[in-house]
Amino acid sequence: MNQLLTNIIIQTTLKFKDKKKYPKGKPSEYRLAKKYKELVVSIKRNIKNFILIVIGIFSASFGFKGFLLTNDFIDGGATGISLLLAAITDIPLYALIIGVNLPFVIMGYKIMGKHFALKTTLAIIGLALCVAVVPFPNVTDDDLLVAIFGGFFLGAGIGLAIRGGAVIDGTEILAIFLSRKFSTTIGDVIILINVIIFSFAAYLLSIEIALYSMITYIAASKTLDFIIEGIEEYIGVTIISSQSNRIREMLINKLGRGVTIYKGEGGYAKDGISKDMDIIYTVITRLELNKLNTEIEKIEPNAFVIMNSIKDIKGGMIKKRPLH
């Protein structure tokens, strides 16, 4: 192991300094290797998060200065409030981004914790600096293109920042807080906030700008969903069948997917005698759903199949092995 990394691990890990636990002042090779692996994973994760947040900042800044600002279009949420205030006042957008999001950062500190609040603060300051310093060309003056592509780049920026573990729009923090306080859903709170924002836009700017801004919001939200959830939507599939062994082999050999077997017991029996059975669980993409149904029908048309959407997955075979 690299001596520098060894020294860093020893010095930064508090329990390694416990003289009673480590009388010689040095941990075992196993613990050292374990901490080395944890450090490498942590460094890789932080570098990835940093890159995602930086790309997100530049994408959102491009959406602001390349499209929305010159046409006084706005978006929903905290960015929409910032753009609305920038359109009706002489306050620069970069100052408004910090000022509008500051209460949300404080709220995020109380709700999500110190680490999240610190990353979010740095991301918002980075966004404000990028808007203030980096020059972006005015891409187009066509209202429809401005609304669509301004929303696209803004939504991509917000989504990439969320992927990196920070937010550059504090609306969702407020939505989480209000949903807990008033026992409502986060989606309902976000819709209510945006209705208020677009109502002010219609009154202070014009109905036409408010309508175009709604297009911007739709484009931004759809892009945000796409960035966060990924290209493929994952489906969790539970299969109950008397031919569980054949279905398991089909999933492994034909679809190339991993399976989990639960030991179950049939609850519906006219004679009162239950029957043991294997319950199969697997995860596929929506693109593979048709092939799965076809293969199951070949084996047992009456198999009981339960499907539910999954936002994202980590590990396993599904992202490593293509569909056969």
C-alpha positions, -999 to +999 in steps of 0.1 A: +000+000+000+012+035-007+030+048+024+014+083+021-021+069+020-012+046+049-001+076+070-032+096+060-055+068+071-037+063+104-037+100+112-073+107+102-089+077+118-095+084+154-097+048+166-063+041+152-049+064+179-064+043+207-033+030+226-053+004+245-067-011+213-035-007+194-007-009+219+020-006+192+003+025+178-006+008+145-036-012+133-037-046+118-032-050+080-068-061+077-082-029+093-057-008+074-068-024+041-104-019+050-099+018+058-079+022+026-108+008+005-133+030+023-110+060+016-107+052-021-145+047-024-151+080-006-126+099-028-141+085-060-176+094-049-167+129-039-149+135-073-179+122-092-203+144-071-180+174-077-180+169-115-218+164-116-224+196-096-200+217-117-216+205-150-250+212-134-239+247-125-227+255-161-258+239-176-282+260-154-262+292-160-264+286-198-302+281-195-304+314-176-281+337-197-284+320-231-322+318-231-344+330-202-329+363-191-331+381-224-368+373-228-379+377-191-391+341-190-392+324-156-392+289-142-409+274-112-394+272-077-366+293-063-351+298-097-384+312-109-386+336-080-351+348-088-359+353-124-391+371-116-374+395-093-346+401-118-373+409-144-391+435-123-361+450-104-326+461-111-311+436-087-286+413-106-296+377-109-265+363-092-274+382-060-310+371-062-300+334-066-281+336-033-307+357-015-337+337-025-321+303-017-305+313+016-337+306+037-339+272+020-303+264+028-310+272+065-341+250+063-321+223+046-295+224+075-323+216+100-340+190+078-312+173+059-281+179+080-249+199+080-232+180+051-261+185+027-264+222+037-226+228+031-227+211-004-258+230-013-243+264-001-212+258-022-233+248-053-255+279-050-225+302-046-209+284-076-241+290-097-242+327-087-205+332-096-210+314-129-239+336-138-220+367-128-186+360-144-190+335-173-202+350-206-229+331-225-242+340-259-279+348-265-288+318-285-321+327-299-350+353-296-377+329-307-401+327-277-410+290-281-373+279-285-364+300-255-391+284-234-383+249-244-345+249-245-341+273-215-361+249-195-341+219-208-307+233-198-321+246-165-337+213-156-306+194-166-285+216-144-308+211-114-309+173-120-272+169-123-267+189-091-291+166-073-273+136-087-242+151-071-259+154-037-267+191-036-295+214-048-294+247-067-331+252-063-344+252-027-381+246-035-380+209-027-365+216+007-394+239+014-418+212+000-404+186+024-407+209+054-443+219+046-454+184+037-442+172+072-458+202+089-492+200+072-493+162+064-496+167+026-476+153-003-444+170-016-459+171-051-490+190-039-468+216-022-446+221-052-477+226-075-491+251-050-458+271-049-456+272-087-492+283-091-485+313-069-453+321-088-469+319-122-499+340-110-475+367-099-457+364-133-491+369-151-499+400-130-464+416-130-452+407-165-479+395-188-502+366-193-482+356-225-449+355-206-466+335-178-478+310-204-444+306-220-429+303-186-452+273-179-437+257-210-403+264-195-413+248-163-427+217-180-395+213-201-373+218-169-393+193-148-394+166-175-356+170-181-351+169-143-370+136-141-351+122-170-317+131-154-326+117-120-344+086-130-322+077-160-329+066-195-343+033-185-371+027-161-367-003-139-394-028-131-394-050-100-412-083-109-425-109-085-436-142-100-456-169-083-459-201-103-459-238-101-431-238-127-408-216-107-377-237-116-382-233-153-390-196-149-359-191-129-337-208-155-354-187-182-346-155-164-309-165-159-303-181-193-325-161-218-327-127-201-294-128-183-309-114-151-302-123-115-331-137-094-339-139-057-360-169-044-384-164-015-398-194+003-436-190+004-468-208+012-500-207-007-529-191+012-558-201-010-567-238-007-603-252-006-592-282+014-574-261+040-540-277+031-515-250+021-487-257-004-451-246-002-438-227-032-409-207-045-416-170-051-392-154-077-382-118-076-361-100-104-355-066-118-357-058-155-360-026-176-392-016-193-377-024-227-375-061-215-410-063-202-426-076-234-400-104-238-404-114-201-442-117-205-438-137-237-414-161-221-435-166-190-466-173-211-446-200-229-439-217-196-471-210-176-499-187-190-516-186-156-486-175-135-493-147-110-470-118-119-468-086-099-449-056-113-439-023-097-418+007-108-383+012-093-366+046-096-331+033-097-309+004-088-273-002-078-252-033-082-263-067-095-263-079-131-289-056-147-265-028-156-236-051-165-252-077-187-271-069-219-304-085-229-298-118-247 
